[in-house]
Amino acid sequence: MKKILFALFATCLLEGCGIYNKYKQPDLTATTDSLFREELAADTASSLAELSWKELFADPQLQDLISQALRTNTDLRIARLKVKEAQASLMSSKLAYLPSLQLDPEGSLSSFERSKPAKTYTLGASASWEADLFGKLTNAKRNARAALEESDAYRQAVQTQLIATVAESYYTLLMLDEQANVTAETVENWKEYVQTLYSLMKAGQADRSTVSQAEASRADAAASLLSLQQSIKETENSLSSLLGQTARHIERGSLSRQSFPQNLSTGVPLDLLANRPDIRQAEAALKQAFYTTNSARAAFYPSITLNGAAGWTNNGGTTITNPGGWLLQAIGSLIQPLFNRGENIANLKIAKAQQEEALLSFRQSLLDAGEEVNNALSQWQTARERIRLNDEQVKHLQNTVHDTQLLMEHGTTNFLEVLTARQSLLSARLTLIADRYDEIQSVISLYHALGGGNS
């Protein structure tokens, strides 16, 4: 009965010391409740965090590019190997509970004063097992599991960044295509304008300086078109590199046919950010620091190791016998650390400080994540409002072009006014393209800020 009471007392003592305690997520209610601005959290549609990248990026050509990047990208393949390394470390920590076994065969020849050599041999095996009475192996295993979680979060971070970068490059190509088309129309309009000015100059209704200015504007538009075409090639080259391929033409759709959710909501803050790899990494680092502190506490307790050996030998110590006999040995050892020159105390203080640092980093990562989501939502809302206003502007300018053309046909205005109206319309179309790209960019930023949804 005394032994049972002593065992219960020892267990309670160890639990009080915390060396067997499991990690529990700290209370972060005060940090997460106000992560998102109220005016940005008003939407009630399903959260973007619930969508996979295939649901969000519906363009089939973009999906093919992302799928290819996930198979061939170098950085992502390296990240996956890092996960395998962490899995191997975790397996090693689990196997540490088992005894270590080894074979110890040994043989010798000895002769004195040229006498007949005496042959001795030992065919033995030994085993060693450390009893995990004070949580050293348990905390090491839990630490390794947290390291695996951190490694997997890093892989997800690389994957999310890769998907976002491929999508951004693809939509940049679509935007550049639209801008190149509009700029090409601008060049044609300037050519038509210059030809009209030459005709007017021959009729004495325009001077050379006006024609020269128009020629300069046409050349500037043509130069802008060349710059856009160069940007298209560079973007294709960059995207090809992400895909692990040599530079090539990228098959793609058009900007006008892209569709995204019409409403976005923030959802519940902590649940919303659960997929973010940097949050998972920060919490995994906090877990590792927690179990490192437990291990530092466990260092104050003794290590108990059981060793055993068994074998067959013909060396009895004083005589050599053939055949040999069995050799058996069993040893138990207990190592109790005392002062250890203050290292254990220092290690525990360092571990506690590092655990506090990891907690602060975890909280700050939540605040940083909230900032990114707020910025992306604000950018999305602003872009949508600008699209609405600029779309109205384009419609009004289209009416203006139509009306000035009718007035020119009836002789109440000239071609220059028609051309001016066309130029205003083309400029508004370029602005609308940029706003449309900003909207798409904000969706990509929000996808990245939410950690890639259900990728």
Order of alpha helices (4+ residues) and beta strands (2+ residues): alpha-alpha-alpha-alpha-alpha-beta-beta-alpha-alpha-alpha-alpha-beta-beta-alpha-alpha
